[in-house]
Structures are given as structure tokens and as C-alpha cells.
Amino acid sequence: MNYGSLKDLIKLYSCVTKGKFILASGKESDYLINLKNILTTASGLDYVGHYIYSFIKNLPIDIVAGEGLGGTALAIATSFYSVYQ
């Protein structure tokens, strides 16, 4: 399926918020980009799975894993996408 670019998905799922935010580094930012809005949709997971798979498909990889918070969805999307290729 074609959902456009990542930029299109970021706009579609309102992932950018303007305001004052304190980053994990302690620095302040005027914008917050929250990609979790994309990762909780079928179209977003399909896009991300396809995108990551396109980078690793020719590598000798048997397992895809991700860290507990956020990475799990990426690993599942990539693994799921790879089954149908």
C-alpha cells in the first residue's frame, strides 16, 4: 500500500505539537514530535515496517528485536512486513 511519505503521515496523524517542551537532555524545544501516533495505526505500522525492511532485507538477519518502549512496535512491524515479501 502507498500512504505517501513519512512527512505525509506526520501531518495526517498530527505528530508535531508547538509549545515549550523540556527534552530528556534538559534542553528546551519549541516543538514536540511524537511518532507514537503513527505507530498506533495500521497504515503507520505498515509504512514503518516496509521502510525498515527495505534497509535490512539483504542482510543475514534471523531475528528483529526492539527495546521495550517503542522499539517493540518497530520490531513487530518489520517482522510482520518481512513475512509477506
C-alpha angles and dihedrals in degrees: 000000000000117000096167123245130333086254089059091051091048089055095042094053096038095238096161120077123184119217140082115310133174111222125215087258089060092248121126124242132190091213137050118201110197111184092179087089087066095043092057093061130077092231092049094049090047091051095046093044091052092045095051093041091055089062098046104032094101096043123098094252124151100170135036117199137168138197116267103261113055097338093080092065090049092050093047093047092050094046092046093049092049092057091065097048 
